[in-house]
Amino acid sequence: MYVCADSLDDLLARVYRQLLTRGTSIEPTKGSAREIYGALLKLSAPRLRLSRTESRGLLFSCLGELLWILAGSNALDFIAYYIPEYAKSSDDEQTVFGAYGPRMFGTGPNEQLARVISSLKSKPDSRQAVIQLFDRHDILEYHRDIPCTCTLQFVIRDRRLHMLTSMRSNDAWLGLPHDVFAFTMVQELVARSLGVKLGEYRHFVGSLHLYKRDDKKAIRYLDEGWQPRKPMPPMPQGDPWPSVRTLLEVEEAVRNGDASRTDRFDSMAPYWADLATLLDIHRTFKTNGNQNDIRRLKRHLKHDGYAMYINKRYGMASSIKEQATIFDRSNEASKARHERT
């Protein structure tokens, strides 16, 4: 199966239709599922990495998982703060064996992303810029969680950075939206590190599957219909890693309730400050759920595309101005789409 789309929503819609109508029934360990074996998915506009729907607009959990990876962490308490279901993946109630972070950002041979960037700087046409996540040792003994992702490959062609993710297995409902978000963000980080444009994202999967318990959810997703597109803003030009380190420090402070370190918001570029503010909004909801505090924080955001995720996630109605803006953009997008057909 080959699916090409501009946005994550278009991609998911086509994937779910294919799985629901053509998927082969299988009985894996985690329950009955429909599977398509050997699927290649292409996202031609990687910044359209977030769903705009009610059910798949997973901004906060996606951001939390990305930062867990970038921190090089395998700590359960870190990721469970954003995705509590990860507790089921821990062998010892403290760590997650299959965590990607230590495999990408560890010391020595596990410092893989830095070596990929260095390789492409010295040899822009290299075909060896590959990160390995799944290891032969992962199946020597039982673990509750082993990597679903085998490799990440980066290539520069026509001064654009393209990326190919190869996965042994992918849950199309729970895993796919998170994987596309995290890996396209890593792709953009590498592109900025190399001073090249962001290219296309490809996602190859051995077993692309939809558990039957999620069939009705996928059908409801399809019933939501076409969504207006809103890409994330471009990552700032230049070396992104100092900003990533600052964001990780802020994330740790916010998650641990250390208000003394959140003053670094003011020194961050708007792109990164917005992500830090989203973390603060998430913390505010988890600690007191005060919508006035959330509205106050929301006013600090520079990118207007994040408002719908906040309103939806925290049960807040959009302001009149926000509703009008969304309505106008939706009409413009619908008109443009009609003119193309």
Protein Blocks (a to p, Z undefined) as FASTA:
>chain_A
ZZddfblklmmmmmmmmmmmmoccdddfkopcdddehiadddfblmlmbcfbfklmckkm
mmmmmmmmmnopabfklmmmmmmmlmmmpfnlpacfklmklmmmmghjllmmlmmmmmmm
mmmmbcklccdfbdfklmmpccfbdcfbfbdcdddeehiacdddddfbdcfklmmmmmmm
mmmmmmmmmmmmnopacdddddddfbdcddfklmmmmmmmmmnopadddddddddedjfk
lmmmmmmmmmmmmmnopaklmmmmmmpcfklmmmmmmmmmmmmmmmnopaklmmmmmmmp
mblklmmmmmmmnopacdfklmmmmmmmmmmmmmmmmmmZZ
